Amino acid sequence: MSSKTDSNITQKLKTRLGSMFPLLHWSIALLIILQGALGAANLRIAWLQQHLATGILVHEQLGLLILILTVILLISRIATGRHSGEGTITMHRRLAKLVHGAFYSLIFLECAIGIWMMGLLGKGLTIFIWHWSLPIVRDPHLVSHTILQLHALIALFLAGLIVIHSIAALYHHFILRDEVLLRMLPRLRTHTGQKT
């Protein structure tokens, strides 16, 4: 296979990954919001507290889905050479890198703590129909008195970052009138096959 063919395949892969980026971005954002609402509801709504095992299972599945999609998003970002705040001034690029770095760090930390909690509760890890025991000593007391509060605190930080990120996107769109927000919108295909 020639180097030109290799280059074409690499470019097509990068293009596909790049086109997936907005969809992954918005899917993760919506899932995080849903996850936060479900987590808060599990602690505050009486009906969900009576069906806590089901609520925890749904929360666990959503968390694992967020983790998987975030890993794919990070891989696509690295593979396509995408940088935060492209096309903006230096200060905005630095802020964008800081916020995106914080997002990835908090998501991975939140998922790790969630998995740790499942081990401490003795429930193991369930991914769809598969179940694995975790090599973690069971300690429900630690979950209820320390780890759960840490999990909730990180969720609050994530919620704050989402608000900051949303305000920044609106600032770019309505005040600076650049294409930062437009670049993050999924491109639709018309009947002619062209992107809009």
Backbone bond lengths (Angstrom), bond angles and torsions (degrees), N, CA, C in turn:
res aa  C-N    CA-C-N  psi(-1)  N-CA   C-N-CA  omega(-1)  CA-C   N-CA-C  phi
1 M - - - 1.464 - - 1.529 109.12 -
2 S 1.298 117.39 131.82 1.464 121.36 -175.61 1.523 111.08 -75.63
3 S 1.335 114.11 161.53 1.464 118.93 179.10 1.531 110.60 -66.73
4 K 1.359 115.98 -29.63 1.471 119.74 177.74 1.518 110.66 -66.13
5 T 1.346 116.62 -41.31 1.467 121.21 177.59 1.522 110.18 -64.78
6 D 1.349 115.99 -42.96 1.475 120.43 176.96 1.518 110.77 -58.62
7 S 1.330 115.41 -42.80 1.459 120.75 -179.52 1.529 110.96 -64.38
8 N 1.338 117.07 -40.42 1.475 121.16 178.32 1.520 111.47 -63.59
9 I 1.351 115.98 -43.03 1.468 120.54 178.98 1.521 110.31 -63.62
10 T 1.345 115.78 -43.97 1.474 120.37 178.77 1.517 110.83 -61.26
11 Q 1.339 116.19 -43.45 1.468 120.37 -179.62 1.527 111.14 -64.84
12 K 1.338 117.49 -40.58 1.474 120.87 178.48 1.525 110.64 -63.84
13 L 1.346 115.79 -41.22 1.468 120.56 178.67 1.526 110.17 -63.05
14 K 1.326 116.55 -44.11 1.465 120.50 178.91 1.527 111.12 -62.57
15 T 1.339 115.75 -40.25 1.466 120.26 178.98 1.530 110.78 -63.70
16 R 1.338 115.62 -43.30 1.480 119.30 178.94 1.526 111.08 -63.79
17 L 1.344 115.58 -45.57 1.466 119.31 179.08 1.519 110.17 -62.22
18 G 1.335 116.51 -41.26 1.466 120.82 179.45 1.515 112.30 -62.98
19 S 1.345 116.64 -38.34 1.465 119.90 179.78 1.532 111.97 -72.11
20 M 1.350 116.57 -24.29 1.472 120.83 177.33 1.524 112.14 -77.12
21 F 1.346 115.94 -21.46 1.459 120.87 -170.55 1.529 114.00 -55.56
22 P 1.357 119.07 -51.65 1.474 118.68 179.88 1.531 112.97 -60.28
23 L 1.334 116.78 -39.70 1.465 120.11 179.94 1.530 110.76 -63.19
24 L 1.327 116.37 -44.38 1.468 120.57 177.42 1.527 110.52 -62.41
25 H 1.328 115.94 -44.96 1.469 121.80 -179.16 1.528 111.46 -55.97
26 W 1.348 116.17 -51.49 1.469 120.49 -177.12 1.524 111.50 -71.11
27 S 1.330 117.62 -34.94 1.473 120.56 177.83 1.525 110.41 -62.51
28 I 1.338 116.17 -45.75 1.467 120.33 179.32 1.520 110.38 -63.86
29 A 1.336 117.00 -43.72 1.472 120.63 179.99 1.531 111.15 -58.76
30 L 1.337 116.73 -47.40 1.473 120.71 -179.57 1.525 111.39 -65.88
31 L 1.336 116.56 -40.10 1.469 119.98 179.15 1.527 111.73 -65.66
32 I 1.328 117.07 -37.30 1.473 120.06 177.93 1.526 110.14 -64.84
33 I 1.334 117.01 -42.38 1.470 120.53 178.26 1.536 110.04 -63.04
34 L 1.341 116.21 -45.62 1.466 120.95 178.10 1.522 110.83 -61.71
35 Q 1.332 116.03 -42.09 1.461 121.49 -179.53 1.529 111.26 -63.53
36 G 1.334 115.58 -42.38 1.467 119.44 178.30 1.521 111.75 -63.66
37 A 1.337 116.21 -42.85 1.471 120.40 178.40 1.525 111.01 -63.90
38 L 1.335 116.66 -41.88 1.465 120.20 179.53 1.520 111.44 -66.65
39 G 1.339 116.46 -41.66 1.461 120.32 178.15 1.523 111.89 -60.22
40 A 1.335 116.20 -44.94 1.472 120.55 178.29 1.522 110.67 -65.66
41 A 1.336 116.73 -40.26 1.471 121.15 -179.78 1.526 111.11 -65.25
42 N 1.336 116.96 -39.16 1.471 120.12 178.87 1.523 111.95 -59.00
43 L 1.337 116.55 -30.45 1.467 120.83 -178.26 1.521 112.87 -89.08
44 R 1.354 118.37 -19.19 1.465 119.99 -170.04 1.523 115.87 -120.28
45 I 1.319 118.60 -22.22 1.469 120.19 -176.11 1.533 109.19 -96.64
46 A 1.316 115.02 125.34 1.475 120.73 -173.26 1.531 112.29 -58.88
47 W 1.338 117.53 -43.62 1.471 119.83 -177.93 1.518 111.16 -60.92
48 L 1.340 116.55 -40.88 1.462 120.38 179.07 1.531 111.30 -69.06
49 Q 1.335 115.67 -33.90 1.469 118.61 177.39 1.530 110.87 -65.80
50 Q 1.342 116.41 -32.43 1.471 120.09 176.96 1.528 111.21 -73.03
51 H 1.327 117.62 -22.67 1.466 123.27 178.45 1.533 109.58 -118.07
52 L 1.337 114.70 43.18 1.459 120.83 -171.55 1.525 112.91 -62.60
53 A 1.331 117.07 -35.89 1.472 120.05 -179.18 1.532 110.67 -59.76
54 T 1.342 116.04 -41.87 1.472 120.23 178.58 1.521 110.60 -68.87
55 G 1.334 116.19 -42.63 1.466 120.90 178.45 1.514 112.11 -60.41
56 I 1.339 116.53 -42.46 1.465 121.23 178.89 1.526 110.31 -65.87
57 L 1.345 116.89 -40.58 1.466 120.51 179.67 1.531 111.30 -62.16
58 V 1.344 116.68 -44.09 1.471 120.53 178.50 1.523 109.77 -64.48
59 H 1.336 116.59 -43.14 1.461 122.36 178.51 1.533 110.25 -59.61
60 E 1.324 116.15 -42.37 1.465 121.79 179.43 1.533 110.77 -63.63
61 Q 1.340 116.72 -45.82 1.465 120.48 -179.06 1.527 111.54 -63.53
62 L 1.339 116.83 -42.36 1.461 120.44 178.07 1.527 110.71 -63.83
63 G 1.330 116.29 -40.79 1.465 120.75 178.84 1.521 111.87 -61.40
64 L 1.329 116.48 -43.44 1.465 120.34 179.04 1.528 111.18 -67.44
65 L 1.336 116.87 -36.20 1.464 120.43 176.95 1.526 110.36 -64.72
66 I 1.333 116.79 -42.60 1.468 121.44 176.55 1.532 109.85 -59.93
67 L 1.327 116.72 -43.43 1.463 121.06 179.72 1.527 111.16 -60.84
68 I 1.328 116.88 -47.88 1.469 121.66 -179.12 1.529 110.82 -61.83
69 L 1.339 116.42 -47.16 1.471 120.16 -179.28 1.527 111.65 -65.02
70 T 1.337 116.78 -35.63 1.471 120.63 178.64 1.515 111.13 -66.95
71 V 1.331 117.07 -40.27 1.473 120.79 176.48 1.529 109.66 -61.94
72 I 1.347 117.14 -44.37 1.473 121.00 178.74 1.531 110.08 -62.59
73 L 1.338 116.38 -42.52 1.472 120.84 179.29 1.522 110.66 -61.72
74 L 1.329 116.91 -44.21 1.464 121.15 -179.63 1.532 110.99 -64.52
75 I 1.337 116.32 -42.12 1.469 120.44 177.52 1.527 110.33 -62.54
76 S 1.345 116.91 -43.05 1.470 119.54 -179.92 1.520 110.85 -66.81
77 R 1.326 117.51 -35.26 1.473 121.59 177.12 1.533 110.33 -62.90
78 I 1.335 116.14 -45.28 1.469 120.50 -179.58 1.531 110.63 -68.70
79 A 1.340 116.12 -44.65 1.473 120.70 -176.55 1.526 112.71 -64.61
80 T 1.320 117.04 -34.56 1.467 119.93 -177.81 1.528 112.31 -92.68
81 G 1.335 116.83 -4.77 1.466 119.84 -179.83 1.513 112.93 70.32
82 R 1.319 115.86 26.41 1.469 120.77 -177.83 1.537 109.52 -74.01
83 H 1.321 116.40 136.65 1.469 121.53 -179.75 1.523 109.31 -122.06
84 S 1.323 115.03 143.99 1.464 120.33 178.93 1.523 110.25 -65.75
85 G 1.324 115.46 136.78 1.460 120.70 174.68 1.512 115.20 71.63
86 E 1.337 117.15 25.59 1.471 119.83 179.10 1.529 110.35 -57.78
87 G 1.323 115.34 137.51 1.463 120.04 176.74 1.512 114.18 82.43
88 T 1.343 117.45 8.26 1.466 120.16 179.43 1.530 109.14 -115.09
89 I 1.318 116.09 175.02 1.472 119.77 -179.44 1.531 109.90 -70.17
90 T 1.321 116.32 163.30 1.470 122.67 -174.08 1.525 112.45 -55.03
91 M 1.332 117.26 -45.59 1.471 120.04 -178.47 1.531 110.99 -61.27
92 H 1.327 116.81 -42.57 1.468 120.66 179.66 1.530 110.87 -66.27
93 R 1.337 116.93 -37.44 1.474 120.14 177.44 1.519 110.52 -63.39
94 R 1.329 116.15 -42.35 1.475 120.10 179.42 1.524 111.31 -64.36
95 L 1.332 115.79 -43.73 1.466 119.71 178.52 1.532 111.20 -63.89
96 A 1.339 115.82 -40.95 1.467 120.32 179.34 1.524 110.75 -63.02
97 K 1.341 117.05 -42.53 1.466 120.79 177.90 1.524 110.96 -62.49
98 L 1.328 115.61 -41.49 1.465 120.62 179.73 1.529 110.88 -63.02
99 V 1.340 116.77 -46.91 1.471 121.09 -178.53 1.528 110.73 -66.09
100 H 1.342 117.35 -44.83 1.461 119.37 -179.82 1.524 111.70 -66.82
101 G 1.330 116.90 -38.32 1.464 120.33 175.38 1.519 111.19 -60.92
102 A 1.350 115.70 -41.80 1.463 120.45 178.14 1.526 110.90 -64.52
103 F 1.341 116.86 -40.59 1.468 120.86 177.49 1.521 111.35 -57.70
104 Y 1.327 116.41 -53.75 1.468 120.11 -178.65 1.529 110.77 -59.89
105 S 1.331 116.36 -45.29 1.474 120.34 -178.44 1.520 111.45 -61.43
106 L 1.343 116.36 -46.65 1.465 120.00 -178.02 1.529 112.03 -67.59
107 I 1.331 117.10 -38.31 1.472 119.54 178.73 1.522 110.11 -63.64
108 F 1.350 117.13 -46.83 1.463 119.90 -179.88 1.530 110.95 -65.00
109 L 1.337 116.93 -40.13 1.468 120.52 178.96 1.527 110.81 -65.67
110 E 1.327 116.56 -44.19 1.468 121.22 179.80 1.526 111.22 -61.37
111 C 1.336 116.68 -42.94 1.474 120.70 178.82 1.536 110.99 -65.99
112 A 1.335 116.01 -40.57 1.473 119.95 179.11 1.525 110.67 -62.59
113 I 1.323 116.46 -42.41 1.473 120.57 178.84 1.524 110.08 -66.65
114 G 1.339 116.84 -39.45 1.466 120.41 177.31 1.524 111.50 -60.41
115 I 1.338 116.78 -44.33 1.467 120.89 178.37 1.527 110.05 -65.03
116 W 1.328 116.30 -40.77 1.470 120.98 177.61 1.531 110.17 -60.71
117 M 1.334 116.75 -42.62 1.466 120.21 178.73 1.527 111.76 -61.04
118 M 1.346 116.36 -41.76 1.465 119.20 179.53 1.526 110.68 -61.39
119 G 1.338 116.27 -36.63 1.464 120.18 176.06 1.513 112.12 -68.65
120 L 1.340 116.52 -42.86 1.466 120.83 179.44 1.527 111.76 -64.07
121 L 1.331 116.03 -31.53 1.471 120.39 177.80 1.528 111.88 -80.55
122 G 1.337 116.88 -7.03 1.467 121.22 179.91 1.510 113.22 76.78
123 K 1.324 117.05 16.15 1.468 120.40 -176.23 1.520 112.82 -91.40
124 G 1.337 118.14 -17.78 1.452 119.54 -176.11 1.520 110.56 71.81
125 L 1.312 114.85 -164.77 1.461 120.86 -175.48 1.516 109.36 -122.79
126 T 1.337 116.19 126.57 1.456 121.33 179.06 1.519 109.15 -112.60
127 I 1.326 116.58 120.85 1.460 121.69 175.58 1.525 106.74 -116.48
128 F 1.318 115.22 101.54 1.466 123.33 -175.86 1.535 109.38 57.06
129 I 1.331 119.30 -107.56 1.472 119.93 -177.38 1.524 112.26 -99.62
130 W 1.340 117.20 -3.57 1.468 120.15 -178.78 1.520 110.22 -97.89
131 H 1.330 115.59 143.90 1.461 121.02 179.72 1.530 109.43 -130.91
132 W 1.321 115.27 133.62 1.465 121.07 176.64 1.513 109.61 -125.97
133 S 1.326 115.12 137.87 1.456 119.93 170.54 1.522 107.47 -76.51
134 L 1.311 116.67 147.70 1.461 120.94 179.54 1.527 109.51 -106.57
135 P 1.334 117.75 140.32 1.470 120.80 -179.24 1.529 111.73 -78.11
136 I 1.323 115.15 57.90 1.474 121.90 -177.92 1.526 107.69 -126.86
137 V 1.314 116.19 132.61 1.467 120.97 179.59 1.524 109.26 -68.67
138 R 1.331 115.72 129.63 1.473 121.73 -176.92 1.530 110.13 -64.69
139 D 1.346 116.33 130.76 1.467 121.32 178.56 1.537 109.18 -157.23
140 P 1.354 116.94 75.86 1.477 120.16 -178.63 1.526 113.34 -59.62
141 H 1.345 117.71 -29.63 1.464 122.16 -179.58 1.533 110.39 -61.06
142 L 1.347 116.52 -41.62 1.464 121.56 179.28 1.523 110.74 -62.97
143 V 1.336 116.98 -37.72 1.470 121.44 179.39 1.514 110.10 -63.86
144 S 1.332 116.84 -51.98 1.470 120.46 -173.16 1.525 112.86 -70.08
145 H 1.334 117.87 -26.08 1.465 119.20 -175.43 1.530 114.78 -103.34
146 T 1.316 118.27 -16.18 1.470 119.07 -176.94 1.521 113.15 -136.76
147 I 1.321 116.84 -57.78 1.466 121.46 -169.69 1.526 111.92 -67.28
148 L 1.326 117.28 -38.58 1.468 120.22 179.81 1.526 110.96 -61.85
149 Q 1.356 116.16 -40.25 1.465 120.18 178.52 1.532 111.39 -65.11
150 L 1.347 115.99 -38.28 1.459 120.19 177.61 1.534 110.63 -66.12
151 H 1.327 116.21 -41.48 1.462 122.42 177.74 1.537 110.23 -59.81
152 A 1.334 115.95 -43.64 1.471 121.04 179.47 1.531 111.31 -68.38
153 L 1.334 117.28 -36.83 1.467 121.41 -179.98 1.535 110.67 -65.01
154 I 1.326 116.69 -43.49 1.465 120.57 178.33 1.532 109.86 -64.49
155 A 1.334 116.81 -37.53 1.468 120.50 176.96 1.530 110.61 -61.12
156 L 1.341 116.75 -38.38 1.471 120.58 177.52 1.529 111.18 -65.67
157 F 1.338 116.51 -41.34 1.464 120.20 176.85 1.530 110.31 -61.31
158 L 1.343 116.67 -42.09 1.470 120.68 177.83 1.527 110.73 -61.81
159 A 1.335 116.39 -42.24 1.473 120.34 178.69 1.526 110.11 -61.69
160 G 1.334 116.35 -42.44 1.467 120.66 177.84 1.521 111.99 -62.06
161 L 1.336 116.62 -41.73 1.469 120.87 178.03 1.523 111.57 -63.68
162 I 1.338 116.09 -38.33 1.472 119.59 178.60 1.529 109.86 -62.97
163 V 1.333 117.19 -41.18 1.473 121.01 178.51 1.536 110.10 -63.84
164 I 1.340 116.58 -46.91 1.468 121.16 179.51 1.527 110.53 -60.82
165 H 1.326 115.92 -44.73 1.468 122.59 -179.24 1.535 110.47 -62.00
166 S 1.324 116.22 -42.42 1.473 121.17 179.72 1.528 111.22 -65.57
167 I 1.335 116.68 -43.53 1.473 120.85 178.53 1.526 109.96 -62.55
168 A 1.347 116.36 -42.25 1.471 120.32 179.36 1.531 110.89 -62.42
169 A 1.343 116.99 -41.73 1.468 120.82 179.49 1.530 110.60 -63.09
170 L 1.334 116.79 -42.50 1.469 121.01 178.96 1.532 110.93 -67.68
171 Y 1.332 116.41 -36.75 1.480 121.49 176.87 1.531 109.70 -61.27
172 H 1.328 116.43 -45.60 1.466 120.29 178.88 1.533 110.95 -63.02
173 H 1.327 115.96 -39.63 1.469 119.39 -174.88 1.531 112.52 -75.30
174 F 1.344 116.70 -46.63 1.462 119.73 -172.24 1.534 114.13 -95.25
175 I 1.330 118.08 -29.44 1.466 120.28 -178.29 1.531 110.76 -95.98
176 L 1.343 116.44 -55.56 1.465 119.85 -178.95 1.530 112.08 -78.68
177 R 1.330 116.30 -22.81 1.471 123.11 179.82 1.538 112.01 54.52
178 D 1.336 115.39 43.70 1.463 118.96 174.34 1.526 109.15 -102.51
179 E 1.322 117.60 -170.79 1.465 120.68 -173.01 1.525 113.57 -104.34
180 V 1.333 117.37 18.76 1.473 120.52 -177.91 1.527 111.09 -58.90
181 L 1.329 117.54 -50.15 1.460 120.64 -179.32 1.532 111.02 -67.94
182 L 1.317 116.76 -41.54 1.467 120.40 -179.00 1.527 111.82 -61.74
183 R 1.344 116.71 -34.94 1.471 119.79 178.76 1.519 111.85 -66.05
184 M 1.338 117.02 -23.33 1.465 120.72 -177.94 1.527 112.59 -93.31
185 L 1.321 117.83 -0.29 1.466 120.14 177.12 1.521 109.09 -87.27
186 P 1.355 117.67 134.91 1.470 119.14 177.60 1.515 110.76 -59.15
187 R 1.323 116.62 136.43 1.462 121.16 178.71 1.512 109.18 -86.89
188 L 1.326 115.41 130.19 1.456 121.28 -179.06 1.524 109.50 -92.24
189 R 1.320 115.07 146.96 1.453 119.29 177.63 1.537 109.10 -95.43
190 T 1.309 116.42 134.35 1.464 120.64 175.94 1.517 109.03 -84.60
191 H 1.329 117.52 175.69 1.459 120.47 -179.16 1.535 112.54 -65.90
192 T 1.346 116.99 -16.74 1.466 119.94 178.42 1.515 111.46 -86.64
193 G 1.348 115.44 -4.73 1.460 119.48 179.86 1.511 113.65 89.91
194 Q 1.364 117.58 -0.81 1.441 120.68 179.29 1.515 109.75 -86.31
195 K 1.339 115.75 149.01 1.452 119.73 177.75 1.502 109.57 -81.41
196 T 1.345 115.91 144.22 1.461 119.44 177.90 1.500 109.83 -105.28
